[in-house]
Amino acid sequence: MSILIDENTKVLIQGITGKEGSRACKEMISYGTKVLAGVTPGKEGMNTEEGVPVFNTVREALAQFPEINTSLIVVPAKFALSAVKESIDARVPLINILTEKVPVADVAVMIAFAREVGVRVIGPSSVGIISPGKVKIGSIGSGDIASRIFIPGQVGVISKSGGMTAELSRILTDAGVGQSTVLGIGGDLLCGSDFVDIAKLFEQDRQTKAVVIFGEVGGTYEEKLADAITQRQITKPVIALIAGRFAETLPQDTVLGHAGAIVSKGRGSAASKIKALKEAGALIAQTPEDIPNLVKQVV
């Protein structure tokens, strides 16, 4: 098994004719993902190099391909809200937003609309999702990297950082530890699905025996995961690597890179996250290289 995506995933790419959308399309098809259609307003009637038909709207694409169950959003930030609303209105069950720098107010609207109708949103600023050997969505594992560093196995990986989704998986793979599903949830202030949301899916997945998370300074999603572990909503072992401990040495109000890197009254700091997760029973990795050994202790 896996979560969110599998061999039955059939994808629509919104923004398919742009540079990032075109590249994602090519890589996804190369990996074996079924990309059935794309949407770029004004480009209806054309086909991509891979032969994927392009439509003006999501509804037009679904009229021809009603089996589509996933949408990848690869449009400029100012158009992301309208693109996501289009897929929500069409009740596409899973929406993965690759687009970065989406205004926080727009993300709040997306999340509210999606929850109202039961649509799952991953992102924004999500590098994508991969179930090794089955299917991948987005730019996760660019080029031929996907087939080399992601291997099927029993560990679920959730990362705020796009780059660390691949790095954590490479380290696990080098140690002979495979992955069930790997995904980037994005590092923005708000995200459509947080650590708890995804960990709950792994909790129900028979293939997944442990969950590895990569967290960062800012926000409280890691502390919410600690609460969920304490409340026994998550019972599978959790191994956590939290980046940003260096921030403790910086002057207060220092601006860090990620949109979600906001610390408020102690909560959101690396120290706060580590303390909460450790007290909840999660295993804390000091370095990425510690992770395989910690996984092998519990799996």
N, C-alpha and C positions, 0 to 999 in steps of 0.2 A: 504494500500500500504506500501511500504518500499523502500529503495534504495539498489542497487547493488545485493542483494540476496533475494530470496523468495522461495516459494514452488516449483518453477520450476528449482531451482539451482541443477546442477548435477556436482559432483566434481571428479577431478583427484588429487591424492596426489603424488608429486614428492619427493622421499625419504621416502616412506611409510614403509619400513622395518626397518628403524632406530628407536632408542628409542623415539624421539620426534614425528616422523611421525606415529609410531604405536600407541602412546598414543592419538594423535590428532584424528586419524582415529576412534579409539574406542569411544572417547567422542562425536565426531560428529555424528556417527551412532546412539549412545544412545539418542542423542537429536532429531533425526529424519532426519538428513541430508542424502541426497542420495549420498553416496560415491561409484562411479561405478568402479573405477580402480586406480591402483597405478603404479608408475614407480621406479624401482631400477635397473640400468644396471647390468646384470649378474644374475638377480633373476627371469627372465621370466619363467612363468609356475607354479610358486608357488602361493598359496592363503594365505591371512592373516587369523588370528583366526576368524575374522568376515566374512570370505568367499570372500573378495575382491581380484580379480585377479591382479597379478603383471606382468608388461611388461618391456621390456628393454628400450623402447623409447616412447615418447609422441605420435608419429605418429602411432605406433603399437596399443597403447591404443585407440586412436581415430578411427582407422580403425574398431575396434570392438564395440566401444561406441561413435558414431559420435555425440550423444546428449550432450556430456560433454561440459559445458560452463564456468567452473571455475577450476583453478589450484591452489593448495596450495603448496608452495615451502618450504620444510623442509629438506634441504640438508646442508652439511658443507659450510661455507662461501666461500671457495676457488672454490666450484663447482656451486655457486649460479648463476653466470652470464650465464654459459652454460645451466643450467636448465631453467632459465627464457627465454633465446633466443630460446630454443626448443619449449616452449609454445607460444612464440610470432610468431615464424615461422609457427606454426600450427594454428595460428589465434584463440587461446583460448581467448574469450572476456575479462575475468577477471582473473588477477593473483594476489594472496595474498602471500606476502613473509614474512614468519615467521622468517627466518634466520636472525641472528644478526651478527654484525661486518663484513658486506660486504664492501670491499674496495670502497671508494668514487668514484674512477675512474670507477669501474665496475658498480656502480649504475647509473652514468651518461650515460654510454653506454646503459644500460637497458631502462632508461627513453627515450632516443632518439629513440631507435628502436621501443618502444611501441607506442610513439606518432606518429611516421611515418606511422604506419599501423592501428592506432585507437584502440589499446588494452589498457585497464585500468589496471594500476598497483597500488596496495596498499602495502606500505612498502618500504624498508625492515624494520626489527625489529618491525613488526606489530603483536600484540597479536591476531589479527583476527577481524572478523565481526560477529555480531549477529542481526537478526531480531527476537525479542522475540516471542516465540510460533510458529515460522516457521522453521528457519534454522540457523545453526551457522557454521562458517568457522574458523579453527585454534584452538588455545588453550584458547580463551576467555571463561571465565566462566568454569574453570576446574571442573571435577567431577560433582557432583549434584548441584553445585553452580548456574549454568546457569538457572535452572528452579526456583530457589528461589529468585535471585536478579534481574533478568531481566523480566519485564512484558510488555505486549503490551500497547502502548499509543501514545502520540502526540509529544514527544520530541526526537529530534535527538541528539546524543552525539558523539563528535569527540575528541579524546585525543592523545596527543603525548606519554603519559605514558601508558604502558600496564596495570600496577596495578590500575591506576586511572580510566580506562574504567569500571572496575568492581565496584570500590568504589563509583564513581559518580552515577552509576546506582543503587547501593544499597541504597544510600541516597535518590535518587528520589523515588525508590520503597517504601521505608519505609514511605515516605510522601504521598504515593498514586498517584505518578506521573509516568505514564508508558512511554516506549520508542518505537519509530518507528524502528530505527536502531541505533546500537552502534558500533563504530569501533575505532581501534587504528591505527593511520597513521604512527607511529614510530617516534623516536626522533633523527634520524640521520641528518647529514648536508643536505643531499638531500633525498627527499622522492618522490615516484611515483605519489602520489596524496596529495596535501596539503589542508589546511583549506578551501581555496577558492574553490578548485575543488569539495570538498565534500559538502560544504555549498550550492553551486550551484545546486547540485543534490537534497538536501533537499528543496531548493527553489521551485523546480518543483514537489515535492511530496505532494499530497493532504492530506495525513495523518499527516505530520509533521507541527506543528504550531509554534515551537520555536526550537532553536539550542543551545545546551550547549557545550562549548569548554574548554578543559584543555590545557593550554599552559605553556611553560617553558622559562626560560632565554636561550638566544642563537638563532641565525637565525632570519629571518624576516617574517616568514610565518604568524604570528599573525598580524603584521603591514600591510601585504598585504591584510589580511582579512578586516582590518579597512578601507583600501582604497576601497575595493569592496563594503563595506556597504555605504561609503560616495558616491560612484558612483551609488548607488541604484541597483547594480547587486544582492545584497542580501537585501531583504526587510523584511524578517521574523525576529522577535526578536532574538537577540543573547545575551546569558548570558556567561560571560567569567570568568574563574578562572586562574590566571597566577601565577605559582610557581617561586620562585627564588629571591624574593625581598631581602632575606638575602645576596645575592651575592653583593649587593651594598656596603656592609661593608667590603668586602674582598679586598686584594691588587689587583691592575690591573694585568692581565695575569694569575690569579689563574686558574688552570685547574679544571673544574668540570666534573661530571661523564659522561654525555651523549655526543655522538659524535657530536651532533648539537649544543652544548652549547658554541657557539662562539659569542662574542659581538664585534662589530666593530664601533668605533666612535659614541657610544651612541645607535645606532640602534641594537636591539637584547637584550637590557637590559629589565628586568621586568618592570622598570619604563617607558621606551619608549613604550612598548607594551600596558601597562595599559592606558597610556595617549592617545595613538592613538585610541584604541578601545573605550574609554570613549568619546572622542571627536566625534567619528563616530556615537555614539548613542547606543553602546552596554552597557548592564548592567554589572557592575563589582562586582563579589563576593569576599569578603575578606577571607572567609573560605568555605570549601565544604558544610558545613551545611547551608550556606546562599542561596545556589542554589535553593532548592525547593520553598522558599518564593519568590525569584525573578521570577522564572518560573510562579508561580501562579499570579503574578502581570500582566503578559502579555498574559497568556493563559486562 
